[in-house]
């Protein structure tokens, strides 16, 4: 750990490339740190000791805008690729019955994995009964969204009490911030969503809502039929008045737009009108895309080009290991880069600045510039040249060598020490 004396020293890190995100990549760039803050970014040292890290890239710490760390000890995703979404939901329920969602070990493991992968901030979806201690101790900024599942009016009342308790607890917390996650249209009664939106406005609490995630969900909203209807009837969670026929994701977007800040999780099946609505409300609404989870379910092609061209804030998340192979935001970016449809600079924004903005952390994180927190990911680069430096970063399997969080570093590969 950093000693009190070390924490006030000025240190300059030099690398083959520095990626500020808000500016073009800098060849032989430097990042100067004083305590927890970045004080200079450029092509020369600004006093103090200079440490040449060699053939690496310095990035802002990556931000995982959506994950479920309770699944971090799974060796592989649940089910099988391309399975029906409702079948997968039932596999998740079965897994949860066999394990304790409040257990610390998977969450601690997941936070450690995130840090080793260059992730310095997470948007975690936590079940009731979750434990704060791993987030208080981890080298990461965390927004913990309490997952609320309440398909009936009776359940909605109990969920509201849990939500209030979660927000109250965050006010005394040190290292994590509170968010609320009414889970999805099929699992939360609209009366609770409306109540949470009102509380979000007054308490400045962000919301995260799974929406337009699957074909089955869209069928349920439009016609009240299909696998989700059958599933909800089996578990006693179907209330016909909760989802009138002809409902659209747009109806939920209009409601969420009245909150302090809202994340639309996945958004795999948003139409043009819904994308335009999100663009109009980009000041408080964002979409989190989880590319490898999207591929796992063999969803229809993601509307990424439409979202980006409309100006929607699109962030990246890994979802959880129940549907994704690991918790690497860099791997998500590289997965998209191989498709060749989005510029490297936009992809980097999605895993840094846009993800920080989705969580309400853009004032401190997401870019390399003076005044921002010194949370960094240092990634090894291949021994070759490229016209676009982003290609070196993304057309590679080379790992994160070290992760800095608020001026402190962990990572042996570069020989850096606190």
LODO-45179 format. One line per 4 residues: number of its first residue (from 1); for each residue x, y, z negated of C-alpha. Coordinates in steps of 0.2 Angstrom, whole numbers, plus 5000, padded with zeros to 4 digits. Layout:
! residues N
NUM> X:Y:Z | ... .
***
This chain:
! residues 418
1> 5000:5000:5000 | 5005:5018:5002 | 5013:5026:4987 | 5007:5044:4982 .
5> 5024:5051:4989 | 5023:5042:5005 | 5005:5048:5008 | 5010:5066:5010 .
9> 5025:5062:5022 | 5023:5068:5040 | 5026:5053:5052 | 5026:5053:5071 .
13> 5023:5037:5081 | 5029:5036:5099 | 5022:5024:5112 | 5023:5020:5130 .
17> 5005:5027:5131 | 4994:5036:5119 | 4975:5036:5124 | 4967:5051:5115 .
21> 4950:5047:5124 | 4946:5066:5125 | 4960:5068:5137 | 4970:5058:5150 .
25> 4982:5045:5143 | 4999:5052:5138 | 5015:5044:5145 | 5028:5042:5131 .
29> 5015:5050:5119 | 5016:5054:5101 | 5003:5054:5087 | 5009:5064:5071 .
33> 5001:5059:5054 | 5000:5068:5038 | 4992:5058:5024 | 4975:5052:5031 .
37> 4974:5064:5045 | 4981:5066:5063 | 4989:5083:5064 | 4996:5082:5082 .
41> 4994:5072:5098 | 5005:5075:5113 | 5022:5071:5121 | 5034:5077:5107 .
45> 5037:5075:5089 | 5031:5088:5077 | 5043:5087:5063 | 5046:5072:5051 .
49> 5052:5055:5055 | 5048:5048:5073 | 5045:5029:5075 | 5047:5023:5093 .
53> 5035:5008:5094 | 5040:5003:5112 | 5029:4996:5125 | 5012:4998:5116 .
57> 4997:5009:5118 | 4990:5019:5103 | 4971:5020:5103 | 4959:5027:5091 .
61> 4954:5013:5079 | 4940:5003:5088 | 4922:5004:5081 | 4911:4989:5081 .
65> 4894:4997:5081 | 4884:4982:5079 | 4888:4966:5070 | 4881:4952:5058 .
69> 4896:4947:5047 | 4886:4934:5038 | 4891:4922:5053 | 4909:4925:5052 .
73> 4914:4908:5047 | 4905:4899:5061 | 4917:4890:5072 | 4906:4893:5088 .
77> 4890:4901:5092 | 4874:4893:5087 | 4865:4882:5100 | 4870:4882:5118 .
81> 4873:4895:5132 | 4858:4900:5141 | 4846:4893:5128 | 4829:4901:5125 .
85> 4830:4916:5114 | 4816:4910:5102 | 4824:4893:5101 | 4840:4902:5095 .
89> 4830:4912:5082 | 4825:4896:5075 | 4843:4890:5074 | 4847:4906:5065 .
93> 4833:4903:5052 | 4839:4885:5050 | 4857:4890:5047 | 4852:4903:5035 .
97> 4842:4890:5025 | 4858:4880:5023 | 4869:4895:5018 | 4868:4910:5007 .
101> 4867:4926:5016 | 4873:4935:5001 | 4889:4925:5000 | 4905:4936:5000 .
105> 4916:4924:5009 | 4910:4925:5027 | 4909:4944:5025 | 4926:4946:5018 .
109> 4932:4934:5032 | 4924:4945:5045 | 4930:4961:5039 | 4948:4954:5039 .
113> 4945:4948:5057 | 4939:4965:5062 | 4955:4974:5055 | 4966:4962:5063 .
117> 4958:4965:5079 | 4960:4984:5078 | 4943:4988:5072 | 4943:5002:5059 .
121> 4924:5005:5057 | 4909:4993:5058 | 4890:4995:5059 | 4885:4980:5049 .
125> 4867:4972:5048 | 4866:4965:5030 | 4852:4954:5023 | 4844:4958:5006 .
129> 4855:4952:4992 | 4871:4957:5001 | 4886:4962:4991 | 4895:4979:4992 .
133> 4912:4973:4985 | 4919:4967:5001 | 4915:4984:5010 | 4922:4994:4995 .
137> 4939:4984:4996 | 4941:4982:5015 | 4951:4994:5026 | 4936:5000:5036 .
141> 4923:5013:5036 | 4906:5005:5035 | 4888:5009:5039 | 4878:4995:5031 .
145> 4861:4993:5039 | 4849:4983:5027 | 4840:4971:5038 | 4821:4972:5035 .
149> 4809:4958:5041 | 4791:4962:5037 | 4779:4956:5051 | 4763:4958:5039 .
153> 4757:4973:5029 | 4760:4964:5013 | 4778:4960:5017 | 4780:4978:5023 .
157> 4776:4985:5006 | 4790:4974:4998 | 4802:4979:5012 | 4799:4997:5008 .
161> 4805:4995:4990 | 4821:4986:4996 | 4824:5000:5008 | 4823:5013:4994 .
165> 4834:5003:4983 | 4847:5002:4996 | 4848:5020:5000 | 4849:5024:4981 .
169> 4863:5012:4979 | 4873:5021:4993 | 4872:5037:4985 | 4884:5030:4971 .
173> 4894:5021:4983 | 4912:5025:4987 | 4916:5017:5004 | 4900:5012:5013 .
177> 4886:5022:5019 | 4868:5017:5020 | 4858:5013:5036 | 4841:5004:5038 .
181> 4837:4990:5051 | 4819:4987:5053 | 4823:4971:5063 | 4813:4971:5079 .
185> 4795:4973:5086 | 4791:4955:5083 | 4797:4955:5065 | 4792:4972:5058 .
189> 4775:4979:5056 | 4773:4996:5064 | 4767:5004:5048 | 4784:5000:5040 .
193> 4794:5007:5055 | 4784:5024:5054 | 4787:5025:5035 | 4806:5022:5038 .
197> 4807:5035:5052 | 4799:5048:5040 | 4812:5043:5027 | 4826:5044:5039 .
201> 4822:5062:5043 | 4822:5068:5025 | 4836:5057:5019 | 4847:5058:5034 .
205> 4848:5039:5035 | 4852:5031:5052 | 4841:5017:5059 | 4845:5002:5069 .
209> 4832:4992:5079 | 4833:4977:5090 | 4823:4982:5105 | 4821:4975:5123 .
213> 4832:4961:5119 | 4824:4946:5128 | 4811:4941:5141 | 4801:4933:5127 .
217> 4800:4949:5118 | 4794:4959:5133 | 4781:4946:5136 | 4775:4947:5118 .
221> 4774:4966:5119 | 4765:4967:5136 | 4752:4952:5134 | 4753:4945:5117 .
225> 4758:4928:5123 | 4773:4917:5125 | 4786:4908:5114 | 4786:4923:5102 .
229> 4767:4922:5099 | 4768:4903:5096 | 4783:4905:5084 | 4775:4919:5074 .
233> 4759:4909:5073 | 4768:4894:5066 | 4777:4904:5052 | 4761:4914:5048 .
237> 4769:4931:5054 | 4757:4935:5068 | 4745:4950:5066 | 4736:4954:5083 .
241> 4733:4972:5078 | 4752:4975:5075 | 4756:4973:5094 | 4742:4979:5105 .
245> 4742:4972:5123 | 4751:4983:5135 | 4764:4989:5122 | 4781:4994:5129 .
249> 4798:4997:5122 | 4795:5015:5126 | 4782:5015:5112 | 4795:5011:5100 .
253> 4807:5023:5107 | 4795:5037:5105 | 4793:5033:5087 | 4812:5031:5084 .
257> 4816:5047:5092 | 4808:5056:5077 | 4821:5049:5065 | 4837:5057:5060 .
261> 4848:5045:5070 | 4843:5029:5079 | 4852:5014:5087 | 4843:5004:5100 .
265> 4852:4987:5098 | 4854:4978:5114 | 4842:4986:5126 | 4844:4972:5139 .
269> 4827:4975:5147 | 4825:4994:5147 | 4816:5001:5162 | 4820:5017:5171 .
273> 4808:5028:5161 | 4814:5021:5145 | 4832:5025:5150 | 4827:5042:5155 .
277> 4819:5045:5138 | 4835:5039:5129 | 4845:5051:5139 | 4833:5066:5134 .
281> 4836:5061:5116 | 4855:5057:5117 | 4858:5069:5102 | 4850:5057:5090 .
285> 4848:5040:5100 | 4861:5028:5107 | 4861:5010:5113 | 4873:4997:5108 .
289> 4878:4984:5121 | 4885:4967:5116 | 4892:4961:5132 | 4897:4943:5128 .
293> 4881:4940:5118 | 4871:4946:5133 | 4881:4933:5144 | 4878:4919:5131 .
297> 4860:4920:5133 | 4861:4922:5152 | 4850:4938:5152 | 4846:4947:5168 .
301> 4860:4959:5173 | 4862:4973:5160 | 4856:4991:5165 | 4873:4998:5161 .
305> 4876:5008:5177 | 4858:5016:5175 | 4862:5020:5156 | 4878:5028:5160 .
309> 4873:5038:5175 | 4858:5045:5165 | 4870:5051:5151 | 4864:5039:5138 .
313> 4876:5036:5124 | 4881:5018:5126 | 4892:5010:5112 | 4899:4992:5111 .
317> 4896:4979:5097 | 4900:4961:5095 | 4884:4955:5088 | 4889:4941:5076 .
321> 4898:4924:5078 | 4881:4916:5080 | 4881:4922:5098 | 4898:4928:5101 .
325> 4915:4919:5101 | 4924:4932:5089 | 4923:4950:5083 | 4935:4958:5095 .
329> 4929:4975:5102 | 4944:4975:5113 | 4939:4958:5120 | 4921:4965:5124 .
333> 4930:4979:5134 | 4941:4968:5143 | 4926:4956:5147 | 4917:4971:5155 .
337> 4933:4978:5164 | 4935:4961:5173 | 4918:4965:5181 | 4925:4980:5189 .
341> 4910:4991:5189 | 4914:5004:5176 | 4929:5015:5175 | 4942:5011:5161 .
345> 4940:5028:5153 | 4922:5025:5151 | 4924:5008:5144 | 4937:5015:5131 .
349> 4924:5028:5126 | 4911:5015:5123 | 4922:5006:5110 | 4928:5021:5102 .
353> 4920:5038:5103 | 4902:5032:5108 | 4902:5019:5095 | 4908:5031:5082 .
357> 4894:5043:5087 | 4881:5029:5086 | 4885:5027:5068 | 4886:5045:5064 .
361> 4905:5045:5062 | 4911:5055:5077 | 4917:5069:5066 | 4931:5058:5059 .
365> 4933:5044:5071 | 4933:5039:5089 | 4947:5050:5096 | 4965:5055:5094 .
369> 4965:5073:5090 | 4971:5085:5076 | 4959:5084:5061 | 4953:5067:5064 .
373> 4956:5053:5052 | 4972:5043:5056 | 4964:5026:5060 | 4973:5018:5075 .
377> 4974:5002:5085 | 4991:4998:5092 | 4990:4986:5107 | 5005:4978:5116 .
381> 5006:4982:5134 | 5012:4971:5149 | 5029:4973:5156 | 5023:4981:5173 .
385> 5016:4997:5180 | 4999:5002:5185 | 4991:5018:5194 | 4978:5019:5180 .
389> 4986:5015:5162 | 4969:5008:5157 | 4972:4994:5168 | 4988:4989:5158 .
393> 4977:4990:5142 | 4962:4980:5149 | 4969:4968:5162 | 4979:4959:5149 .
397> 4977:4947:5135 | 4990:4955:5124 | 4985:4957:5106 | 4983:4971:5094 .
401> 4999:4972:5085 | 4995:4984:5071 | 4980:4993:5064 | 4981:5009:5054 .
405> 4966:5014:5043 | 4966:5032:5036 | 4985:5033:5037 | 4989:5016:5031 .
409> 4995:5002:5042 | 4995:4983:5042 | 5003:4973:5055 | 5020:4964:5056 .
413> 5023:4964:5074 | 5030:4981:5076 | 5040:4981:5060 | 5030:4996:5054 .
417> 5029:4998:5035 | 5018:5010:5024 .
***
